[in-house]
Amino acid sequence: MASIHTGRCACGAVSYEVRGPLRPVSFCHCESCRRQSSNFVSATAAPADNLTITGAENLSDWQATPDAVRQFCKTCGSLMFWRWNGASKISIMAGSMDRPTGLDAAKHIYVAEKGDYYDIADGLPQFDIRPPKA
């Protein structure tokens, strides 16, 4: 039986179900994530075909970089999804997921751009930019 995870935005206008395994959580400290969220972002990922969104008409797209789009609830502003243009996988903001998630944290990326008001002391691997794909 495939695992099923659910989640939603803060106001409930957007909800989702994702089937199958999820990638461990990555923490992104890039300037763009930091400015949009007011801190670093935590996200998991899954094949986009495994994701079913209810209330997708309440999502707004923002072309965060020339290579990626972020989606957020246009009612409450909750960050929901992030996707490379044309990619088959989609990142899902871990904070939007219903508990228990069963997820583990894996790494910190773009730590060269992290805020100067916190330290990373959890012992997870840290990368100044994105690590090379294995």
VOGU-3710 file (C-alpha; in Angstrom, 3 decimals, decimal comma):
1> masihtgrca> 0,000/0,000/0,000  1,383/3,406/-1,004  1,810/6,028/1,683  -0,589/8,972/1,538  0,230/12,411/2,945  -2,102/15,371/3,159  -1,712/19,071/3,774  -3,221/22,494/3,330  -2,625/26,216/3,495  -3,378/28,175/6,677
11> cgavsyevrg> -6,896/29,217/5,596  -7,847/25,878/3,999  -8,542/27,292/0,524  -5,864/24,947/-0,908  -5,415/21,357/0,210  -3,595/18,404/-1,280  -2,926/14,707/-1,150  0,344/13,167/-2,249  0,797/9,432/-2,760  4,020/7,503/-2,502
21> plrpvsfchc> 7,359/8,145/-0,874  8,564/11,662/-0,160  12,127/12,975/-0,272  13,667/13,832/3,108  13,332/17,487/4,050  15,843/20,026/2,771  16,219/23,426/4,398  16,848/26,221/1,885  18,504/29,399/3,128  18,730/31,234/-0,229
31> escrrqssnf> 17,920/34,924/-0,269  14,753/34,397/-2,307  13,307/31,803/0,112  14,373/33,905/3,075  12,709/37,051/1,775  9,478/35,314/0,770  9,094/33,322/3,993  10,889/35,668/6,433  13,202/32,764/7,316  14,536/29,607/5,695
41> vsataapadn> 12,183/27,184/3,929  11,762/23,476/4,643  10,540/21,283/1,799  10,108/17,698/0,746  9,442/16,551/-2,831  7,536/13,987/-4,840  6,707/13,236/-8,467  4,199/15,904/-9,551  1,936/13,171/-10,938  1,514/11,847/-7,368
51> ltitgaenls> 0,090/15,182/-6,143  -3,635/15,990/-6,218  -4,557/19,578/-5,366  -8,011/20,712/-4,265  -8,625/24,437/-4,620  -5,881/24,931/-7,210  -7,778/28,002/-8,434  -6,707/29,610/-5,144  -3,015/29,203/-5,965  -0,974/32,032/-7,369
61> dwqatpdavr> 2,291/31,506/-9,260  5,413/33,552/-8,800  8,358/33,113/-11,168  10,943/33,148/-8,367  13,869/32,766/-10,753  14,070/32,291/-14,521  14,244/28,541/-13,789  11,591/27,982/-11,109  8,040/28,817/-10,058  6,657/29,054/-6,521
71> qfcktcgslm> 3,013/28,615/-5,718  1,253/30,129/-2,736  -2,332/30,562/-1,561  -3,645/33,850/-2,886  -6,047/34,118/0,067  -3,719/33,633/3,066  -0,270/33,767/1,421  0,873/30,329/2,624  3,828/28,995/0,655  2,787/25,654/-0,839
81> fwrwngaski> 4,888/24,378/-3,764  8,106/25,039/-5,688  9,045/23,548/-9,059  11,862/23,783/-11,592  10,435/24,692/-15,002  9,525/21,472/-16,797  10,572/19,212/-13,900  8,716/15,997/-13,152  9,099/16,494/-9,382  7,556/19,178/-7,229
91> simagsmdrp> 8,726/20,473/-3,872  6,098/20,615/-1,141  6,534/22,972/1,788  6,929/20,692/4,809  5,131/23,133/7,109  1,955/22,763/5,041  1,758/19,029/5,722  -0,591/17,424/8,215  1,114/15,595/11,060  2,477/13,076/11,498
101> tgldaakhiy> 4,619/13,490/8,388  7,067/10,675/9,129  9,753/12,779/7,420  13,386/13,177/8,391  15,556/16,217/7,750  18,479/15,659/5,362  20,455/18,842/4,621  20,764/22,611/4,459  21,298/24,279/1,069  22,395/27,784/0,077
111> vaekgdyydi> 23,838/28,381/3,545  26,146/31,035/2,060  22,995/33,213/1,804  21,501/32,413/5,232  20,358/35,115/7,620  22,950/36,452/10,040  20,539/36,185/12,987  20,716/32,408/13,473  23,168/29,536/13,559  22,765/26,082/12,066
121> adglpqfdir> 23,750/23,617/14,755  21,778/20,450/14,026  24,704/18,498/12,564  23,081/17,984/9,143  25,215/18,427/6,005  25,498/22,039/4,832  26,081/23,236/1,280  26,931/26,797/0,248  24,794/26,261/-2,881  22,888/23,209/-4,131
131> ppka> 24,743/19,929/-3,747  25,486/17,977/-6,915  22,777/15,476/-7,862  23,714/11,926/-7,013
//
